[in-house]
């Protein structure tokens, strides 16, 4: 737990002796003090008060960047708003629609088929990975599917214990090993166990410590290889991102995507925050769709990503 706390609050940078090449991931504490999007709608409306001038468009782009949307996504959204905005339309409404439109045509969450369907879940410690897995198991069980969970984060004792509680709560089967066991072996055993029990879905928890990037990414690649070999394929690699994370989220997404080809983002902690703008940057820059969103700590607090609800929250 101490490790998780330290990892979540430290700025981890590549040490002098470590290999160069891959950039380190900066893990910064969430900037919770001033919500960057507080009153984004109001700010947009006041920008357009004296018509839509070049200054208005620059101001809009700046306001979006300050909401963690990222420069590329902000420019794209401004471009689309410019093309469709006609007074006396409400500019905040137009911006909301164009933010939601960023996700048009993206695949939405679907339980993996296959026997079992394999879902690997990755993300930095503290983002809400274990909670998301518990909620996902609950969701699948509610839909009538049988679920096995694999505790492949063998580094944190607490992760296994937490997963055990969630497995119990959801009525899922858990495969775990002692602390320090090989994460790949746990994944392999979990595939065999899920098969033997006839589970519909296997969800694999993974480590998210970031003392240094490479050993972790190598471990994740190995877990994925083991799953592919044992099960024939991995259906989903979900990356959990904390909605209160700023631009640092894009560095996390890039690192995990490069290592294990993320197929979808879960935006956790959407409740109690007007943030989450970071997923627009992830969508624009990495092309990864957002599939699910976490809205609390209870089993039912996980839902398919709703672009319109997300956009309304971000702008409101
Ligand atoms: P992990 O280290 O990535 O496995 O993160 P955890 O699952 O342990 O979550 C870290 C903290 O965030 C815990 O206190 C969770 O209860 C909390 N958490 C996770 N998801 C959500 C969410 O969607 N909303 C809220 N409010 N809290 C969440």
Boltz pocket constraint, residues with backbone or C-beta under 6 A from the ligand:
constraints:
  - pocket:
      binder: B
      contacts: [[A, 4], [A, 123], [A, 124], [A, 125], [A, 126], [A, 127], [A, 128], [A, 129], [A, 130], [A, 131], [A, 132], [A, 208], [A, 267], [A, 268], [A, 269], [A, 270], [A, 271], [A, 272], [A, 294], [A, 295], [A, 296], [A, 297], [A, 301]]
      max_distance: 6.0
